[in-house]
Amino acid sequence: MKNICSLLPLEYPLIQAGMVWVSGGKLAAASANAGILGVIGAGSMRPDLLEEHIHKAKKFTRHPERLAVNVPLLYEKTKEQLELSLNLGIRTFITSAGSPKTYTSWLKGEGAKVIHVVSSPEFALKSEAAGCDAIIAEGFEAGGHNGREEITTLTLIPQVVDSVRIPVIAAGGIGDGRAIAAVMCLGAQGAQLGTRFVATIESSAHSNFKQAVINSNSTSTMLAMKKYVPVRLYKNKFFEDVKRLEDHGATKEELEKLLGHGRARKGMLEGDMTEGEIEIGQIAGLIKDIPSVEALVKRLIQEQRQSLPSGYFF
Ligand SMILES: Cc1cc2nc3c(=O)[nH]c(=O)nc-3n(C[C@H](O)[C@H](O)[C@H](O)COP(=O)(O)O)c2cc1C
């Protein structure tokens, strides 16, 4: 069974997702130590803060080669974030929310591996044409920003696998080893997990946010801001405010105004579960504990093995 361990220096073909306000140097280092790709989420970081987190991750891991940076391609500091990461020795990038054409060939020329996040087979083909080494195909069950197409992981993965020749990594709604086994049966060569890693000891999510994850059920999240930037949110007061505005036909500017005031930081990092924006995936309903990353990865591998015939084991 082919998996992304032949592309990246990993023990297991799993990725701890890049997540704004959640995946800093501490979480990435713990993931790298546990044998998987540890991703620093640069989306919420100014270049100086990103530099701090890369140094922290390198200090706390025995495996700096398993560190990566996720750079959403929609911010003005994108080029600076990428250059800084290259200068600090990062050679794996997960790019998202933008065109893979812009930076992929330059990054590859610098000796880096580039994995782009897509939400449809059409975007997967564009990423392959742009020279990406692999793609992450993310279904709309996922936490955080989502594709407008609303394609679920179960239907997305086989369609993407049949469209491209580069490795496909599945994301969206994967919370335990059974789901990892399932996406591998669909042809994925690895899995990226976000929501599951929010509720770990090493994540920088506020403890109120972690607690909300373990108190969630299957209906605790919903896709919001479809007309602006679709994002799956925890259903708190902030979500209700967004929804009310949307139902009244709010303009992009009105929604932007509500989102201002650092709502994402307020919710996910500072733990304001009423007024803050909380990004989280549908699989939160399955999560009932806050383990260390090491214990979680061991459990995921064991569950995956119990769910598959031996030829499919990692
Ligand atoms: C709190 C949170 C923040 C996220 N931030 C980002 C981000 O900055 N960039 C990105 O590409 N994806 C982001 N995502 C999506 C994850 O990288 C990942 O693909 C997704 O969480 C996978 O689905 P799951 O949540 O069902 O595991 C975020 C997800 C969560 C839950």
The ligand as a Tripos MOL2 file, in Angstrom:
@<TRIPOS>MOLECULE
LIG
   31    33     1     0     0
SMALL
NO_CHARGES

@<TRIPOS>ATOM
      1 C1         -9.5730   25.9600   14.4270 C.3       1 LIG1
      2 C2         -9.2450   25.6640   12.9970 C.ar      1 LIG1
      3 C3         -8.4500   26.5490   12.2850 C.ar      1 LIG1
      4 C4         -8.0940   26.2750   10.9640 C.ar      1 LIG1
      5 N1         -7.2510   27.1320   10.3060 N.ar      1 LIG1
      6 C5         -6.8100   26.8210    9.0510 C.ar      1 LIG1
      7 C6         -5.8340   27.6290    8.3920 C.ar      1 LIG1
      8 O1         -5.3430   28.6270    8.9150 O.2       1 LIG1
      9 N2         -5.4320   27.2560    7.1440 N.ar      1 LIG1
     10 C7         -5.9360   26.1360    6.5130 C.ar      1 LIG1
     11 O2         -5.5220   25.8230    5.3880 O.2       1 LIG1
     12 N3         -6.8650   25.3610    7.1260 N.ar      1 LIG1
     13 C8         -7.2850   25.6630    8.3710 C.ar      1 LIG1
     14 N4         -8.1610   24.8320    9.0120 N.ar      1 LIG1
     15 C9         -8.5390   23.5560    8.3590 C.3       1 LIG1
     16 C10        -7.5360   22.4540    8.7770 C.3       1 LIG1
     17 O3         -6.2510   22.7320    8.2640 O.3       1 LIG1
     18 C11        -7.9710   21.0350    8.3170 C.3       1 LIG1
     19 O4         -7.8810   20.8850    6.9260 O.3       1 LIG1
     20 C12        -9.3620   20.6860    8.7870 C.3       1 LIG1
     21 O5         -9.4910   21.0070   10.1510 O.3       1 LIG1
     22 C13        -9.6380   19.2000    8.5710 C.3       1 LIG1
     23 O6        -10.9510   18.8600    8.9340 O.3       1 LIG1
     24 P1        -11.3790   18.3970   10.4260 P.3       1 LIG1
     25 O7        -11.4500   19.6600   11.1990 O.co2     1 LIG1
     26 O8        -12.7020   17.7870   10.2170 O.co2     1 LIG1
     27 O9        -10.3250   17.4540   10.9090 O.co2     1 LIG1
     28 C14        -8.5630   25.0970   10.3340 C.ar      1 LIG1
     29 C15        -9.3640   24.2140   11.0570 C.ar      1 LIG1
     30 C16        -9.6970   24.4680   12.3690 C.ar      1 LIG1
     31 C17       -10.5330   23.4850   13.1430 C.3       1 LIG1
@<TRIPOS>BOND
     1     1     2 1
     2     2     3 ar
     3     2    30 ar
     4     3     4 ar
     5     4     5 ar
     6     4    28 ar
     7     5     6 ar
     8     6     7 ar
     9     6    13 1
    10     7     8 2
    11     7     9 ar
    12     9    10 ar
    13    10    11 2
    14    10    12 ar
    15    12    13 ar
    16    13    14 ar
    17    14    15 1
    18    14    28 ar
    19    15    16 1
    20    16    17 1
    21    16    18 1
    22    18    19 1
    23    18    20 1
    24    20    21 1
    25    20    22 1
    26    22    23 1
    27    23    24 1
    28    24    25 2
    29    24    26 1
    30    24    27 1
    31    28    29 ar
    32    29    30 ar
    33    30    31 1
@<TRIPOS>SUBSTRUCTURE
     1 LIG1         1 GROUP 0 **** ****
